[in-house]
Amino acid sequence: MSMTDEPLYPIAVLIDELKNDDIQLRLNSIRRLSTIARALGEERTRKELIPFLSENNDDDDEVLLAMAEELGVFIPYVGGVEHAHVLLPPLETLSTVEETCVREKAVESLCRVGSQMKESDLVEHFIPLVKRLAAGEWFTARVSACGVFHIAYPSAPDAVKTELRSIYTQLCQDDMPMVRRAAATNLGKFAATIESAHLKTDVMSMFDDLTQDDQDSVRLLAVEGCAALGKLLEPQDCVAHILPVIVNFSQQDKSWRVRYMVANQLYELCEAVGPEPTRTELVPAYVRLLRDNEAEVRIAAAGKVTKFCRILNPELAIQHILPCVKELSTDSSQHVRSALASVIMGMAPVLGKDATIEHLLPIFLSLLKDEFPDVRLNIISKLDQVNQVIGIDLLSQSLLPAIVELAEDRHWRVRLAIIEYIPLLASQLGVGFFDDKLGALCMQWLQDKVHSIREAAANNVKRLAEEFGPEWAMQHIVPQVLEMINNPHYLYRMTILRAVSLLAPVMGSEITCSKLLPVVMTAAKDRQIIFYYHRVPNIKFNVAKVLQSLIPIVDQSVVEKTIRPGLVELSEDPDVDVSRAFFGFKQIVLGNVIKFTEKETKTELNISLSRKQVEDSIGRSSHGVEAIVREDLVRIKAYLLFLRYMIDHMNKPCNQEISNRFTKNLMIRWSSGLNLDCKSSNGLSLASIFQPKSTPFFQSKDMLFELHMILFIYALKLREKAMVLASKADMVESTKAYREAAGVFDSVCKIGHTDWSYIEKFPELTSPVCSSLKLLCLAEGQAVTANKAKEKGTSASLVAKLHYGVTQFVAEANASLLSKTNTQVKQLSSRFLDYVSTLGALHELKSGKHLAESLESEGELGEAIGVLRRSLARAKLTTQCRSDTWKSIFKKEREQVITMMNKYENLNESMMLQRIPLEADLPTLQGDKIVKLIPYIDTK
């Protein structure tokens, strides 16, 4: 790899950055380690860079994680495999840190490096490393040791192999549950490298120790690896050593999680033990799991029922498994029934036609009428498997009446679910059967009373046309659809217009011009026949949208003769909503506006009117009213659309001369959007992000800059919408709006502004600011998700990770705001910085509270108390709220944590008497950033 592959940073600067207090600079330098190494050369990298990294005591987990990842691919930079051992010391240090993700990445890199090392180097350097880790005083080293034994063992001398097996046995009996869990997790990989002579002795001894552990988390991990061990043993040895353990777990283990894991692994174990032990031992064990007291175990077992039946003969399946299946079909848990429904159709080919008709069809019918939608949908989605066995005639007699009944169900969500599976049914059953049984239903749904049904029906019509082809659609769909355009109710006519726009791309240009377009033009023009009907503005507006969608499909001559005149007429409609909201005009009429000089005044007027609406939206507060925010967003989106098409047309070479003349005197007056006083629902205003200043209005004829500025305002309005929805407890839509806002901010921060001399007047368009606001929106969206998870009763450990994910998002946002590349940092208001830091600290406190709750539920009361004490101390150090609102919020959260801590301390003193670990021994907070941005797609 040559040094010219990428720009080389000054090496001294990069190494200095490794010691910098700014975490972002250290992180950037770590990610450029390969650049430093190539510049230093192989020898200096070994003698200077690697020792420096080994001594680097950076305590930030993100930097350590990046270092562990980089070192795993560093062999080419230290001189090849001959010198790969020099990478082991820094990786050994990283494999002993507290943060789990850093250790796991370090172990992964150790395995990658070790797998490339020479055998002699493994014996001299790698095996001693494994021994040191396994003998580590702190449990983290011993946990990491379990993951590298399978790399060291194959190259070790016989005496050392015996020692390594003995060490691993000790790790399986370690005092710390975390070490035993790691040993159980990696036992399969280690066993795969051990000689068969030692499998039945040493490895089975380890397996027995793990399966008898008093911690269910250790036992379930041992069960998870039993299938891998079974494949390494001879069938008779597997029956002697593993089968009794599994059978015992299935009927006696007190932990449902262990039985759940047995249910998941039982099928794979059948292949290892052979048919006879499966019939005598595993079938009874599986039946017990199907009838387990815990719903979670029954769910896991039900999900394997078809796979299990495939390895049995049909008689055994009918005798032993089918009675359990009948019981599960009426199980009290809807999730059990859903799991069964997702696989039961696969039993039909296994049992054959007669058994399916006699035993399975009644169960199918029962599940098809289940009150839980997922159960019914799982049955419908697999009908083809039954069709292959019993034939279409019998299927239509037995199951199709139930499907038709569901298609007319009084609950609209049930009808919606059936509609979504109609194309799948059509492909499975064939065109002839579909025409006879289901065709009329598809037309009926287009006139349903519920909008979601009508919308789904329109999409259904399109998918059917794609499935059966344009010729079939022309005969069976198009005539019936077009007849409905004269329906007296305008909502049904809007559905037909929607269906026409969806059918047009499938049907092609010829049918669109001859059949579909005339109906659309009639809806826009006819004043004698249906004048009364089409006075509704919504119809005319939708006609315009349909005409716009037909432009790419039909010939240009049709556009000029038919579509353009219709659009021009609609753009001049006397109804104010049609004329203002109409932007089909953008692609056709706008072309004329730029081509004909006499219409330039009209275009400037349209820009001014649209811009005025946007300014009105920016300058007013929603006061928590969702309707106002939605109206503002509609205005801004319309103006964005207008700007985009103006820019596209002006950039065309044929319009360049008129474009220059048009923009010569067209000045856009702007002041910084963040200096406008627009209060948001969390107390922040757009002006509060930067220090107040009196930026005068200025004029610009750069419409691209205007587009980017409006995009920024659009993102802020989306964030405001998200906060309004959160205040109304609409968590799903609120999170979606935050994700959309993050996507728009991300789009703006990727835009280059190097040619705009006036960008310094607008700090909001700089990449650091937009990047931090993107991360802030993701943090706020994750906060909403965390609150929703708590309301749904999600486990405290997961809620803790979600809250700490908020803190991680905020930390990234803060780092971006305060980075040295952000030249506008001095303009950031203290109020905004206070909001950012306090948001992160609040959710760190919440994370600690929920982690303590999780530890207490697991019986680790001492650790729970320690975590609460640490969280309160951290909150006191990191929180400097100046806002009364935030002080109140923090005070309430702190009081809850103190109350919980006092409760736990009293309980510990009176009953548990557990030791409170030192802070260094406490479990660290871990985050899970699950909220992702929704990319902004520029409309063109």
N, C-alpha and C positions, 0 to 999 in steps of 0.2 A: 504494500500500500504506500503510495508516494506521498510526500509531504505537501504536494500541491493539490490534494484531493479537496481540502477545505482551507479557508483562511486561517493562518496560524496566529494566535494571540501571542503577545509578548510573554515569554515563559515566566519571567520573574514576576510579572503582574499576576499571572494565574496562580503561582505558588503563594504569593502574598494573600490572594483572595481566600486560599484555604485556611488562613489564620484570621480572616476578617470577622468582625462581630456580626456582620449582616449575614443572616442565614441564606438569603437568596444568592448572594455572591459566592458563598462557600458551595452551595448546591450547583451553581453554574460551573464552578471550577472543577468539581468532582466529575460532572458530566463531560468535561473536556480533558479528562485524564489521558485519553488516547492521543490527543493533540500534543500534550506536554511530553508524553513518552516518545512520540515520533521525533519531536524536536530534540530531546535529550539524547536519543540513541539508546540502543539496547543495554550497553554496559552501565551508563549513568542512570538509566532507569532502575537497574538492579541494585546499584550501590547507593543511589541518592533518593530516588522517588519512593521506592517500595519501603525502605526503612523509615522515611518520613511518614508514610501512611500508617505504618505499624505503630508509630509513636503518637499518631494523631488522636487526641482524646476528645474529639468532638462529641458532645452529648446530645445532639439533635438527631432524632430517629430518622428523619427524612434524608439527612446527609449520609448517615451510616447505611441506610438502605440503598442509596444510589451508589455508594462505594462498593458494597457487597456485590451489586449487579455488575458494575464495571470490571471488577477484578476477575469475575468468572470468565471473561473473554479476553484476558490480558496476556495470555501465553505468547502470541506473536510479538508483543512489544518488549518482552524480557529476554528474547533470544531463542524461542521455541521450546519444545518439550524437554530439552536438556537442562533448561534452567527453570522449569515450571515450579520446582519446589520453593523458589523464593517467594511465591505468592501465598504460601501456606500460613506464615506468621500473621499477616494482617487479617486473613480470613478466619484464623483460629480465634483471634481477639473478637472479631465481629460475631462469631458463633456463640459467644458467652454473654452477650448483652441481654438486657431484660426484655426489650421489645420483641414480640414473637415474630413479626414480619421480617425484621432484620435478621434474626437467627435463621429463619427458614430460607431466606435468600442467600445467606452465607453458606449454609449447608448445601444448598443447590449448587452454588459456585464451587465449593470444595469437591463435590461429586463430579462436576464437569471438569475441573482441573485434574483430579485424581484419575479419572478415566482415560486421560491422555498421557499420563506420566509413565515413564519406563518402570519395569518391574523392580529393578534395583533401587530406583528412587522411591518407589512406594515402600519398600522394606526399610530404607534408611530414613525417610522423612515422614511419610504419610502414616504408617502404622504407629510410630511414637506419638504423633498428633492424636490419633484415635485414643490411645491409652491415656494421654494427659486429659483429654476431654472427659473420658469415662471416669477418671479419678477426681474430677473437679469438685472443689468444696461446695460450690454453689450449684443448685439444681439445673440452671440453664445450660451449663457445659455438658452435663450428663444427658440432658434432653437432645442436644445437638449431636452427641456421640452416637446415639442410636441410629441416626440417619446416614452415617458414613461407613458402617461396618461392612456393608455389601461391596464397597469399593476396595477396602483394605484386605478382606479375607482371601480372595482367590490367589493373590500374589504372595501370601505369607508362607514361610516354612512351616512344616508340620507341627513343630513345637509351639510356634507362635499361634498357629491356628487353634490349637488346644487352649491356649491362654485366652484368645479372643472369644471362643465359645464360653469359657468360664466367666469372662467379664460380662458378656451379654446376659448370661444367667443371673449374675448379680444385679444388673440393671432391671431385669424383670421382677426382682424382689426388692427394689429400692424403696426407701422410706417415703419418698415423695410420689404422690399419685401422678403428677405431671410426667415424671420419668417413666413410670410404668406404662402410662398411656403411649408415650413415644415408642417404647419398646414393643408394645402390642401393634402399633401402627406399622412399624418397619420389620416385624418378624418375617413376613412373607418374602420381602426382598432379600433379607439376610439368609433365610432358609434356602432360597433358590441357588445360592452360591455354595452351600455346604454339601459335602459328600453324602451319598445315600446311606452309607454305613452309620453316619452320625444323626441322620434324620430321626430315626425311631428312638434314639436315646436322648441326646442333648436337646434337640429341637422340641420333641414331644414333652420333655420335662419342662422346658420354658413355657410351652403352650398350656400345660396343666397348671402351672403357677399362675398364669394370667387368667385362665378361666375360673380359678377359685378365688380371685381377688375380691376383697370386700367392697371395692368401688365398682358400681355398675358401669361407669364410663370406661373402665379398663376392660371389663368383661365383654362389653359390646364391641369394642375394638378388636378383641381377640376373636370374637365370633365373625367379625367382618373379614378377617384374614383366613378363616378356616377353609374356604373353598380353594384359595390359592395353595394352602398347605396340602389339601386333599389331592390336588393334581400332581403334587410332587411325590406322593406316596403310592405304593402299590395298593390296589383295591382292598386286599385283605388287611393291610396295615391301616388303611383309612377307616375301615369298619371297626378295627380293634381300638384305635386311639381317638378318632374324631367323632365318629357316629354316636358313641355313648354320651359324649359331652353335649352335642346338639340336641339329642333326644331329651336329655335331662333338663336342658335350658327351656325347651318348649313346654314342659309341663310343671317345672318346679321353681324356676327363677322368679324371684319376687319383683324384679324390675321389669316393667312393661317395655322399656327401651331395649333391653336385651332380647326379649321375645320378639320385638319388632325387627331387630337385626337378624334374628334366626329366620323369621318369615321371609326376609329379603334374600337370604343366602341359601335357603333350603333347596331351591331348584338347581343351583350350580353344584351343590354337593351330591345330588342324585347322579350326575354324570360321573362323579369320581368313585362312588361306592358300587355302582352296577345295579342291574334290575332287581335281583332277589332281595338285597338289603333295603332297597327302595320300597318294595312291596310290603315287607314285613315290619320295617322300622320307621321309615320316613313318611309313608302314607298316614299311619296313625298320628305321627307327630304333626303333620300338616293339617289333619282334620282338627286336632286340638287347637291349633293356631287359628283356623277358620272360625272356631267357636270360642275364642278367647274373650275374657271379660272386658278388655280394653278395646275401644273402637279403633285406635291407631294401629293395633296389631292386626285386627280384622281387615283394615284397609290394605295393609301391606300384603297380607295373605291373599286377599281377594284379587289384588292386582297381578298375582302370579298364577291364577287358577288355570288359564289356558295353557301356559307353558308347562305347568305341572301335568296337565292331562295329556299333553303330547308325548310324554315319556312313559305313560301307562297305556295298557291296552284298553279299548273302549269299555269292556266289562268291568274292569276295576274302577274306571272313572265313574261309570253309572252307579256302581254299588257303593263307593265310598265318598266320592267328591260331590256328586250331583245332589244328594240330600242336604249337604251344607250350602250348596249354591242356592237351593230353594229357600233355605232359612235366611241367607244373606239378602235375597231379593226383597224381603220384607223387614230388613234390619231397622232398628230404631234410629240409626245414624244415617243421615242423607249422604254423608261422605263415603260410607261403606257401600251404599247402593250405587253411588256414582263410580267408585273404583271398579265394582263388579260390572256395571254396564259398559265400561270402557273396554273390557276384554272378553265378555261372555259371548259375543258374536263369533269370536274365533274358535269357540268350542264346536260349532256346527260342523266344520270339515273334519274334526277329530272324531266326533261321535257318529257321523254318517246321517243319511237322510231319515231313516225310520226313527232313530233315537232323538234326532232333532225335532221331528214333528211331535213325537209323543211327550218328550220331557222338556225341551228348551223353548218351544213356541209359547207355551203358557207363561213361562218366566219372562220372555221377551215382551209379551202383551202387558204383563203386570208392570214391568219397568217402563214401558212406553206410556203408561198412564200415571206414572209417578208424579207427585206434586212438586218435586224438585226439578227445575228445568235442566240442570246439567245431566241428570240421569237420562231424561228423554233424549237429549241431544247426543249423548254418547251412543245410544242405541241407533238412532237415525243415521249417524255418520258411518256406521259399519254394516249397513244393510246389504251391501254387495257380497259380503262373506256368506250370508244366509242364502242369498239369491243363487249363488253358485251351487249350493247343496240341494235346496228344495225346489228350485225353479220359480219362474216368474208367476205362473198361474197360482200356485199355492201361496206364494208370498202376497199376491194381490188379495186373495180371499181372507188371509189371516191378519196381516199387519197393516195393509194400506187403509182399510177403513178407520183404524185407530189414528193413522197419520192425517187423514182427511178431517177427522173429528177435531184433532188438535189444531189444524189449520183454521178452524172456525171457532176456536176457543174464545170465551168472553174476556179473558185476560190478554191484553194486547201484547205483553211481553212474550207470551207463549206463541202467539201468531208470528211475531217477529223472528223468534228462534226457528220456526218451521220454514219461513221464507228464506232465511240464510242458507238452509240446507237443500232447497229445491234444486238448484243447479247440480249439486252432487247426486241427488236422487235421479235427476234426469239422465246424467251420464251413466249411472248404474243400471237403470231400468230400460233405457232406450227410448227412441223418439215415438214409436207407435204406442207404447204403454203410456207415455207422458201425455200425448194428445188426448187419449180417452179419459184418463183419470185426474190429471192435475192441471191441464191447460186452462180450464175455466176458472180455477182458483186464482191463477196468476193475474187474470184480468180483473177479477173481483177485488183483489187487494189494492188495485190502483184507485179504487173509490172507497177505501176504508175511512172511517171517521178519525183515525189517529194519524198524525203527520208522519211519525217515524215508520209506520207501516207503509204508507204511500211512498215515502222516500226509498225504503228497502225494496218495495215492489218495482219501482222504476229501475233500480240497479239490477234487480232480478231479471227483468225483461232483457236488459242488455246482455247479461251473462248467458241467458238461454239462447239468444241470437248468436253469440260466440260459440256456444256448444254445438248447436244444430245447423248453423250456417245461414247466410243471408236469404237463400231461396226458401228455406223453411220459414224463416221469420217473415218474409214477404207474404207468405200464404196464411200463417197462423197468428202473427202478432201485429204487424203494422196496420192492417185494416181495422182490427178491433180497437187498437190504441187511438187511431186518428178519429174514429167515430166519437170518442169521449170528449173531443175538444169543444163540443157544443153543450156540454153539461151546464145547467143553470148556475151551479155553485162555482165561484171563482177559484176556490182552493183546489178543486178537482182539476180544473183547467190548468192551473199552475203545475200540477203533477204531470199532466200530459206533456206540457212544454218541456219539463225536465226529462221525461222519458224520450222525447224526440231528440234532445241534445245528446243523450247517451247512446241512442240507437244510430245516429248519423255516422259516426266513425266506423261502426261495424258494417252498416249497409252499403257504404261506398258512395261515390260522387253521383252516379247515375240515379239511383233510387232516392237519394237525398234531394236532388234537384227536381225529380218528377213527382215525388210523393210527399216528402216531409216539408220541404221549403214552402210550397204553396199553402199548406195549412198554417204555418207560422206567419206568413205574410197576411193571410186572411185574418188571423187573430189581431194583427196590427192595424189593418186598413178597413175591414168590412164595416160599413156604417149602417147598411140597410138590414141585413139579416140578424146580426148579433150586436147591434149598437149598444143596447142596454148592458149586455154582459161585459163588454170590454171598456166600459167607462171606469172600471176598477184600475187604479194606477199600478197596482202590483202586477197585473197581467201585462200591461205595456212595458213595464220595467223588465219583466222576465222574457218578454219577446225580444227585447234588445239584447239581453244576455245570450239567448239562444242564437240569434243572428250572428253575434260575435263569434260564438263557438263553431258556427258553420263555415266561417271564412276560410280556414285552412283546408276544408274538405272539398269545396266546390271550385270550379274554374274561376279565373279572374274575371272573365266576361260576365259570369253570373253575379259576381260581387258588384261590378260596375252597374249592371242593368237592374238588378233586383235588390240586393242587400243594402248598397250605399243609399239609394233614395229612401228606403225604409228607415234607416238609421238617422238620416238627416231630418226626416219628418218627426221622428220621435225626439230628437234633440231639441226641437222647437215646440214640443208639446206644451199646451197652456197650463197643465198641471205642474205646480211648482216642484213637487217631489220627483216627478219623472225628469224634468229638465235639469234639476240640480244633481240628482243622484245618478244620472245617465252618463256612463263612461264607456259604452261601446263605441261612442263617438271618438274615443282616443285614437283608434287605429285607422279609421276610415275618414271621418270628417277632418281630423287633425292633419291628415295628409293634405287635404285641400286647403286648410288654413295656412299651412306653410307654403304651399305652391302658389297661392293667390294672395298678392300683396294687400288687396282691399279688405281681406278678412283678418289682418294682423291685429287690428284694434279689438276685434271680438275675442281673439285668443288671450290678449293681455287682460281683457276684462274678466275672462274666465279664471285666469290665474289669480287676479286680485280678489275675486269673490271667494274662491276656494281658500286662498291664503288667509283672508279675513276670518273665515270660519275656524281655521286652525288656531289663529291667534286668540279668538274668543275661547276656544277650548282650553288652551294653555293657561289663560289668565283667570280661569274660574276654578273654584274648589268643588269637589263632588259632595263634600260633607257626608261621606259614607253612602251616598245614593247610587246604587248600581246602574240605574237607567241613565244617569248623567254621564258616568264613565263610559258606558257602551256607546252613547251618542258621540262622545268625544273621539272614541276610537274609530268609529265609522267615518267621521270627518277626516281624521288624519290619514286613514288608509286610502280614502278616496283621493286626497291630495297627493299622497305618495304615488298612487297609480298614475295620476295625471302627470306628475313630474317625470316619472320614468319614461313614459311614452313621448313627452316633449323632448327629453334628452336624446332618446333613440332616433327620433325623426330629425332633429337638428344635427346629429352626427353623421347623417347620410351625406355622401359626397354631392349628390344631386341637389341637396338643399343647403349647402354650405353658404352660398352667397346670400340667400334670403335669410338664413339663420343669423349671419353676422349683422345684417341690416335690422333684423327683428330684435336682437339682444342689445343693440348699440345703446338704446335709450331705456331699456328695461332694467331698472335697478330694484333689487330686492333689499328692503330695509330690515336690518337685523340688530338685535342686542342679544347678549348671551342668554340662552334659554334657562340657565340655572339662576339667573338673576331675577327671573319673574317670580312673583310671590304666589306660589300655588301650593297651598297646604295639603299635606297628605295625611292619611288616617293614623299614622304612627307618630305624628307630631313633627316629622321632618318636612321641610318645604324644599322645593327645588332650589331655592336660593341658599338653603342652609348647608349645602355641600361645600361651597366655597365662601371665602370671606366676603362680606357685603362690599360692593363697590359700585360706583355709578358709571357703568360702561355706556358711552353714548351709542345711539344707533349709528350704523354705518351702512353703506350701500355696496352691493356686490352684484355683478352680472354673471357670476359663476353658479349656474343652476345645479351642477353636481354637488357643490358645497351646500346649497340649499337642501338637496335631497338627503345628504348625510345628517344635516342638522335636524331635519324633520324626523329622520329615523331615530335619532337620539331622544327626541321628545316622545315618539311613539313607544319606545322602550320604557320611559318613565311612566307613561299612562298605563301600560300593561302592568307595571308593578303596582300602580295605584289600584287598578282593577283587582289584582290579586289580594291586596290588603282589605279591600271592601268585601270580597268574597269570604276571606278568612274570618272577618268580623261577623259574618252571617253563618259561620260553621259549615260552609260549602268547601270542605277540605280538598276534594279531588280537583275541582275547577280552579281553586286558588293555587294549588301546586302547579297545575298546568299553565296558568297565567304567569307565575314566577319563572317557569322554564322557558316560556315564550319570550319574556323580557330578557332573560339571560342570553337567548339566541340572538336577539336584535343587538344587544350590547356587544356580543362577540363579533357580529358582522361589522359593526362600526369600528371596533378596535383593530380590525384587520385592514382597514382602509388607509392607504398612505396619503399623507398630507404635505409632503415635502415641498410641493410647488406653491403652497398657499401661504403667502407672506403674512396674512392676518390671522393665522391659526393661534398665535399666542393670546389673542383676545378671547379665544374660545377653548379653555382648558378641558372642557367636557369631551372634546373630540380626540384628545390624546389617548394613545393606547393604554398607558398605566391606569388612567381614570376609568376608561370603559372596561378594561379587564377586571378591575377591582369591583365595579358595579355589577358586572356579570357574576362574579363569585359571590357577591353579597346577595343577589337575587337567588342563586342556588342555595345559599345558606338559609335564607328565609323560607324557601320552598321546602328544604329539608326539615326546618323547624315545624312547619305545618304537618309534614309527614310524620314526624316523631310524635306530635300531639295526637294525630289520628291513630297511630299505632298503639299508643297508650290507651285510648278510648276503646279500641277493639280488643283489649286484653292481651296484646302481644307480650311475650316474655320480657321480664325486666332487663335481662342481659342485652337483648336486641334493641330495646328502647334506649339503653345506655349508649350503645354504639351509634345509634341514629343521632342522639344529642351531641355526642362528641364529634360526629361528622360535621355538624353545624360549626363547632369550634374550629375544626380544620379548614373548612371553607373560609371562615372569617379570618383565620391566620394568613391564608394565602392572599385574601383581599387586602389585608393590612400591609403585608409585605410588598404587594404591588404598589399601593399608595405611597409607601415610605421609601421605595427604592430610589437609588441615586439617578436612575434614568427618568424619573418623574420630575421634570423641571418645574411643575406647577405645585409641588408639595407645599410651598409656603402659602399658597392660596387656599389650601384646605381649611375649612372652618373647624374650630375646636369642638363645636357641637356635633359635627358629622363624625369626627374621629372618636369622640366620646361614645357615640351610638355604635360604631363598629366594634370598638374594644369591649364595650359593656355587653353587647350581644354575644360575643365569643365567651366571655367570662361567665355569663348567666347559664349558657348551655353546658359549659364545663362543669358547673356546680350541679346542674340537673343530671348530667351523665354520672357523676360520682354518686348522687343519691340513688339512682336506679341500679348502678353496679352494686352498691351496698345492699339494696333490696334483693338482688339476685344471689349474692353471697350468703345472705341470711337464710334464704330459702333452701340453699344447699347445705346448711348447717355450719357454715364458716362464719360464725358470729364475730370472732376476734378480728378477722380480716375486714368484715363489714364495718366495724367500729373504727378501725384504722383508716379505711377509705373515707369515711365521713369526716374524721378529724382532719385528714389531709385536704379534703375538698374545702372545708371551712377556712383552713389556713391559706390555701391558694386564692380563695375568693377575697379574703382580706387584703392580700398582697396585690392582686391584679385589678381590683375594682376601685376606680376613682370617679364615681358617677357625680356629675354636677346637676343633672336633670332631676327634678323632684319626682317625675313619673318613674324614671328608672330606679331611683332610690327606693321608692315604694315597692316596685316589683322585686328588687333584690332583697329587700328586708323580708318580704313575705316568703321568698324561696329559702332564705337563710333560716328563718324561724321553723320552716318545715323540716329542714335538715337537722337543726338542733333538736327538735322534738323527736325525730327518728333516732338520733344518736343517744339521747337520754333514755329512750325506751330500750334500745339495744344494750346499753351499759347496765341498766337495772336488771335486765334479763340475764346478762352474762354474769353479773355479780351474784345473783340469787340461784342460778341453775347451771349454766354452761361452764363457767370458770375457764374460758379459753384465754390463751395468751394473746395480747395485742401485738402484732408484729411491728418491727421497726419500719419506717417509711420506705427504706430500700428494699424491704421484703414484701411490700404490698403489691398486689396485681396492678398493672398499669392500665390507664384508660385507653381503650381502642375505639377507633372510629370506623364507620362504614358509610361512605359518601355514595348514596344510591340515587340521588336526584341528578339527572343529566339534562343539559339544555336541549331545547327543541330548535334545531337550526332554522334561521330565518331564510326563507326562499324569496329572492327578489322577483317580484311579478313583472314580467315583460310581455 
